Amino acid sequence: MKKSDNMVWRFFASVRLALFSLLILATTSIIGTLIPQKNPPEFYINSFGQRTAQFFQLLDVSDMYNSWWFITLLLLFSVNLIVCTIDRLPNVWQMVVMNNLDTEPERLEKMPSRQVFHAHGDAQALAELATALLTKNGWKTRQGNKPSGLLLFSQKNAWSRLGVYAVHLSILIIFAGAIIGSLFGFKAGLMIPEGRSSDTVYETGTGKPIPLGFTLQCEDFNVSFYADGNTPKEFRSTLKVIDGSGKETPFTKNIIVNDPLNYKGITFYQSSYEPMQGFNINITNKATNAKKFFQIPIGQKIHWEETNIDFGIINQEVRSRMGDVSKLKIWFSDGQGEPSIFWMENNATQTISSPTAAYDFQASQVYATGLQVAKDPGVWTVYAGCTLMLIGLYVAFFLSHRRVWVYIVREEAADRCRIVVCGATNKNKIAFDKEFAALVECFTHDSTFHNA
């Protein structure tokens, strides 16, 4: 049975099926963009109502790109592309590799782009002169013998007919990359307070724990504000990677928005932060250079065991709704004289003097850095597919298969040769007509050839 007689084959080779699949995929993709994905059921109930949320759950709208029906659409479109390619590529390939010197003279006489010249002299000598003119215009020529004369042929960009099939292949590669990312990748979130670490992230939407295989530690966090003192201008995290054996790696990086940390195919993006109910305190005895770090809550008396120093944070001023602290009220005593009570800026250093010593007191609010975590092992496959698609689209839309023939036949009765210069293109005929006219002009300006 021929392929054209097989109804199943004709269905999957149909251009209408391709257009239908593209339309449905585009429409559903818009829906998936408008409706937030991978949120808890309560989100959809509160946002869309009980019945709509149940409908979303029935059709997996909350995780649409992994739903059975969306994957079925992708598979249908992929099969359609493959069958269309198998069905049409052999004929196109024949056009690319065919021997155009076998073209019949009668066909040349009927081409719309055609000019006839006459010239005196030997056919072979005229063929060599015509070859030189073609070469001068960028046409590499082959020659063949016909029963009644000589035929010259040249072509440009024969392979451009394959551009559309490069686009077909690129779409399949992009789909493959997306499937690889869906099966073996994840999107997750993580909140790490300063000085803490985590070896687990939590999948977006479901909250499912995902082991990293290494530990990520937040060494430091800093946030700067605009002049109003309330609006965050930039927040920056210092992250350190510790491998599975507990050994620190060279991967320590300051990350900001749009400058993430990448490690073992996992990317950590700076996405948010959260002020914590605690403070980092560094005290340095300027005389002995003794130092001590503390992480303390507000309203609690703290004792430095090796010394007579007691201190605490007794009040604070908050600058934003998030809880960012602007100023701290400190109580400090080293057992010598009256305790010191003073206000200081957050993330600043204050020098405290007592009868017998001086101390540098540094205080800063503890923050937790909010990270978006993504692993997508198929991303380079998708990039390769996109690159191939751009190349294929350029070839398909901006390049054309252009062909030129020069047929030289001896007219014994008139003691001269008749030269037919003709050409054809598979698209962009206006540009080809200009190129063909320039070629004809070269023949016209040569005194050997005369217009018929």
MOWO-V857430 format. One record per residue. RES is the residue in three letters. SS is DSSP state (H for helix, E for strand, C for the rest). PSI is psi in whole degrees, -180 to 180 (NA if undefined). OMEGA is omega in whole degrees, 0 to 359 (NA if undefined). Layout:
res = <RES/RES>
ss = <SS/SS>
psi = <PSI/PSI>
omega = <OMEGA/OMEGA>
This chain:
res = <MET/LYS/LYS/SER/ASP/ASN/MET/VAL/TRP/ARG/PHE/PHE/ALA/SER/VAL/ARG/LEU/ALA/LEU/PHE/SER/LEU/LEU/ILE/LEU/ALA/THR/THR/SER/ILE/ILE/GLY/THR/LEU/ILE/PRO/GLN/LYS/ASN/PRO/PRO/GLU/PHE/TYR/ILE/ASN/SER/PHE/GLY/GLN/ARG/THR/ALA/GLN/PHE/PHE/GLN/LEU/LEU/ASP/VAL/SER/ASP/MET/TYR/ASN/SER/TRP/TRP/PHE/ILE/THR/LEU/LEU/LEU/LEU/PHE/SER/VAL/ASN/LEU/ILE/VAL/CYS/THR/ILE/ASP/ARG/LEU/PRO/ASN/VAL/TRP/GLN/MET/VAL/VAL/MET/ASN/ASN/LEU/ASP/THR/GLU/PRO/GLU/ARG/LEU/GLU/LYS/MET/PRO/SER/ARG/GLN/VAL/PHE/HIS/ALA/HIS/GLY/ASP/ALA/GLN/ALA/LEU/ALA/GLU/LEU/ALA/THR/ALA/LEU/LEU/THR/LYS/ASN/GLY/TRP/LYS/THR/ARG/GLN/GLY/ASN/LYS/PRO/SER/GLY/LEU/LEU/LEU/PHE/SER/GLN/LYS/ASN/ALA/TRP/SER/ARG/LEU/GLY/VAL/TYR/ALA/VAL/HIS/LEU/SER/ILE/LEU/ILE/ILE/PHE/ALA/GLY/ALA/ILE/ILE/GLY/SER/LEU/PHE/GLY/PHE/LYS/ALA/GLY/LEU/MET/ILE/PRO/GLU/GLY/ARG/SER/SER/ASP/THR/VAL/TYR/GLU/THR/GLY/THR/GLY/LYS/PRO/ILE/PRO/LEU/GLY/PHE/THR/LEU/GLN/CYS/GLU/ASP/PHE/ASN/VAL/SER/PHE/TYR/ALA/ASP/GLY/ASN/THR/PRO/LYS/GLU/PHE/ARG/SER/THR/LEU/LYS/VAL/ILE/ASP/GLY/SER/GLY/LYS/GLU/THR/PRO/PHE/THR/LYS/ASN/ILE/ILE/VAL/ASN/ASP/PRO/LEU/ASN/TYR/LYS/GLY/ILE/THR/PHE/TYR/GLN/SER/SER/TYR/GLU/PRO/MET/GLN/GLY/PHE/ASN/ILE/ASN/ILE/THR/ASN/LYS/ALA/THR/ASN/ALA/LYS/LYS/PHE/PHE/GLN/ILE/PRO/ILE/GLY/GLN/LYS/ILE/HIS/TRP/GLU/GLU/THR/ASN/ILE/ASP/PHE/GLY/ILE/ILE/ASN/GLN/GLU/VAL/ARG/SER/ARG/MET/GLY/ASP/VAL/SER/LYS/LEU/LYS/ILE/TRP/PHE/SER/ASP/GLY/GLN/GLY/GLU/PRO/SER/ILE/PHE/TRP/MET/GLU/ASN/ASN/ALA/THR/GLN/THR/ILE/SER/SER/PRO/THR/ALA/ALA/TYR/ASP/PHE/GLN/ALA/SER/GLN/VAL/TYR/ALA/THR/GLY/LEU/GLN/VAL/ALA/LYS/ASP/PRO/GLY/VAL/TRP/THR/VAL/TYR/ALA/GLY/CYS/THR/LEU/MET/LEU/ILE/GLY/LEU/TYR/VAL/ALA/PHE/PHE/LEU/SER/HIS/ARG/ARG/VAL/TRP/VAL/TYR/ILE/VAL/ARG/GLU/GLU/ALA/ALA/ASP/ARG/CYS/ARG/ILE/VAL/VAL/CYS/GLY/ALA/THR/ASN/LYS/ASN/LYS/ILE/ALA/PHE/ASP/LYS/GLU/PHE/ALA/ALA/LEU/VAL/GLU/CYS/PHE/THR/HIS/ASP/SER/THR/PHE/HIS/ASN/ALA>
ss = <C/C/H/H/H/C/H/H/H/H/H/H/C/C/H/H/H/H/H/H/H/H/H/H/H/H/H/H/H/H/H/H/H/H/C/C/C/C/C/C/H/H/H/H/H/H/H/H/C/H/H/H/H/H/H/H/H/H/C/C/H/H/H/H/H/H/C/H/H/H/H/H/H/H/H/H/H/H/H/H/H/H/H/H/H/H/H/H/H/H/H/H/H/H/H/H/H/C/C/H/H/H/C/C/H/H/H/H/C/C/C/C/E/E/E/E/E/E/E/C/C/C/H/H/H/H/H/H/H/H/H/H/H/H/H/H/C/C/C/C/E/E/E/E/E/E/C/C/E/E/E/E/E/E/E/E/C/H/H/H/H/H/H/H/H/H/H/H/H/H/H/H/H/H/H/H/H/H/H/H/H/H/H/H/C/E/E/E/E/E/E/E/E/C/C/C/E/E/E/E/E/E/E/C/C/C/C/C/E/E/E/E/E/E/E/E/E/E/E/E/E/E/E/E/E/C/C/C/C/C/C/E/E/E/E/E/E/E/E/E/E/E/C/C/C/C/C/E/E/E/E/E/E/E/E/E/C/C/E/C/E/E/E/C/C/E/E/E/E/E/E/E/E/E/E/E/E/E/E/E/E/E/E/E/E/C/C/C/C/C/E/E/E/E/E/E/C/C/C/C/C/E/E/C/C/C/C/C/C/E/E/E/E/E/E/E/E/E/C/C/C/C/C/C/E/E/E/E/E/E/E/E/E/C/C/C/C/C/C/E/E/E/E/E/E/C/C/E/E/E/E/E/E/C/C/C/C/E/E/E/E/E/E/E/E/E/E/E/E/E/E/E/E/E/E/C/C/C/H/H/H/H/H/H/H/H/H/H/H/H/H/H/H/H/H/H/H/H/C/C/C/E/E/E/E/E/E/E/E/E/E/C/C/C/C/E/E/E/E/E/E/E/E/E/E/C/C/C/H/H/H/H/H/H/H/H/H/H/H/H/H/H/H/H/H/C/C/C/C/E/E/C>
psi = <134/153/-38/-19/-8/115/-37/-44/-45/-34/-49/-19/4/135/-32/-40/-41/-45/-41/-47/-43/-42/-45/-42/-41/-43/-48/-33/-37/-43/-44/-25/-38/-35/119/139/152/43/161/155/-35/-33/-45/-33/-45/-32/-36/-8/163/-50/-45/-39/-38/-39/-42/-41/-38/-39/10/37/-30/-18/56/-40/-11/6/156/-38/-33/-41/-36/-41/-41/-43/-41/-46/-38/-45/-40/-45/-44/-46/-43/-43/-47/-35/-36/-24/-41/-42/-41/-41/-37/-36/-32/-41/0/152/99/-8/-10/0/133/140/-34/-34/-37/-37/-18/-1/138/-35/98/143/136/134/163/150/147/148/-180/141/-39/-40/-41/-35/-41/-38/-41/-38/-41/-40/-41/-44/-39/-31/13/18/112/124/144/153/142/157/138/158/-30/2/-158/144/125/142/143/150/158/138/44/-34/-11/-19/-18/0/-43/-31/-26/-37/-43/-48/-39/-38/-43/-38/-41/-43/-43/-43/-39/-39/-42/-45/-38/-39/-38/2/-177/163/130/178/162/138/117/120/155/138/-5/171/166/143/13/139/171/123/136/131/-57/-25/11/129/137/114/140/-30/0/174/137/128/136/106/-38/158/136/142/136/154/156/179/-26/-13/-3/-31/121/132/-44/139/141/134/142/113/139/138/131/124/178/-24/-1/1/131/142/169/-3/85/127/143/120/145/178/133/10/79/175/132/131/124/42/3/133/131/115/137/119/-31/-177/166/121/137/162/64/167/144/126/130/123/130/125/113/-22/-47/-9/17/139/153/137/139/149/112/158/172/148/22/134/130/139/132/109/-39/-6/-175/17/130/145/171/166/118/-12/167/156/131/134/-18/166/-26/-20/17/128/134/-38/152/143/120/141/128/136/137/19/1/108/-166/146/152/132/123/161/145/155/146/143/42/172/132/135/128/128/134/175/-28/-5/169/144/144/121/113/132/138/144/143/133/154/132/133/123/138/131/131/137/123/87/-11/4/-38/-30/-41/-42/-42/-42/-41/-40/-45/-37/-43/-42/-46/-41/-40/-46/-43/-35/-26/-10/152/154/107/135/142/134/147/115/121/120/138/130/96/-38/-37/1/50/175/143/127/121/118/120/164/169/156/153/-15/174/56/-32/-46/-39/-39/-39/-43/-40/-39/-38/-37/-44/-37/-36/-41/-38/-39/-16/125/-16/-34/138/136/138/NA>
omega = <178/179/182/180/181/185/179/179/180/179/183/178/186/174/177/178/179/180/178/181/179/180/181/179/180/181/181/178/176/178/180/176/183/181/180/184/171/173/178/180/181/180/183/177/181/185/188/182/186/185/179/179/177/177/177/180/180/183/181/181/181/174/193/187/174/182/183/185/178/177/177/177/178/179/178/179/179/178/178/178/182/182/177/180/179/184/188/185/181/179/178/180/176/177/181/188/185/178/184/173/176/181/181/179/180/179/180/182/184/183/182/177/187/175/182/176/170/179/175/178/181/182/181/178/177/178/179/178/178/178/179/179/178/180/179/180/175/180/178/196/168/184/176/180/174/181/184/181/181/179/174/180/175/179/177/172/177/183/180/176/181/183/182/180/171/176/177/181/181/179/179/178/178/177/180/178/179/179/178/179/181/183/189/180/178/170/187/178/182/176/182/174/176/179/180/181/179/175/184/171/187/186/180/178/184/184/181/179/180/178/180/187/175/183/177/183/175/181/185/175/179/177/175/187/173/186/180/178/183/186/179/179/180/172/191/178/171/185/177/178/176/186/187/181/181/181/178/180/176/185/170/186/169/181/173/178/181/173/189/172/177/179/179/177/179/182/179/181/173/186/184/173/179/175/181/178/179/185/173/182/172/179/179/172/187/181/184/183/175/184/177/178/178/169/194/172/176/174/181/179/183/180/174/193/184/184/175/186/171/180/176/176/187/178/180/172/182/185/185/179/181/181/177/182/178/182/179/173/189/169/185/177/172/179/181/178/182/177/176/177/185/173/176/178/173/179/179/179/180/176/181/180/174/182/186/184/174/186/169/182/180/182/176/180/176/177/170/179/178/185/165/186/182/171/182/181/180/187/181/174/177/179/179/178/179/178/178/179/179/178/181/178/178/180/185/187/188/177/180/177/184/182/179/175/170/183/182/182/182/175/186/184/182/181/179/178/175/183/177/176/183/182/180/176/181/175/181/185/181/179/179/179/178/180/180/178/177/178/178/179/178/177/182/183/177/184/181/185/181/179/180/NA>
